[in-house]
Amino acid sequence: MAGKAVEKRRPEVDPRDEPSAAWGWHGSFPKATRIAGWISAIILLVMIKGNHENNTENVWLVGLALFLVLLLVLDIRKQRTAWRK
């Protein structure tokens, strides 16, 4: 029964372009992903306060947080200029 229901639905995209369209929904959660990214970067920076014996952990935490922020800023920039395509 489920097979017929799936066959009746027409995908909005061509399955040759996106193979996952043939078997169901293939969307994303861009807003939730961005929020999770900012929260993760903040948590990484909060983790600096701790009982570290040396600064190696701090370097990694700050580096990963800066990398996440860089990716998020690039995503904001890409989102702002997406209409120009």
DAURUR-V940265 format. One record per pair of residues at least 12 apart in sequence whose C-alpha atoms are under 10 Angstrom apart, sorted by sequence separation. I is the first residue (numbers start at 1). GAP is how many residues later the second one is. If there is no record, write none. Layout:
<<I GAP> <I GAP>>
This chain:
<<10 12> <11 12> <48 12> <9 13> <11 13> <45 13> <48 13> <11 14> <44 14> <47 14> <48 14> <7 15> <9 15> <46 15> <47 15> <6 16> <7 16> <44 16> <45 16> <46 16> <6 17> <44 17> <45 17> <6 18> <43 18> <44 18> <45 18> <44 19> <45 19> <41 20> <44 20> <45 20> <41 21> <44 21> <45 21> <43 22> <44 22> <41 23> <42 23> <40 24> <41 24> <44 24> <40 25> <41 25> <41 26> <42 26> <38 27> <41 27> <42 27> <37 28> <40 28> <41 28> <40 29> <38 30> <37 31> <38 31> <41 31> <37 32> <37 34> <38 34> <37 35> <34 37> <35 37> <34 38> <33 39> <34 39> <34 41> <34 42> <30 45>>
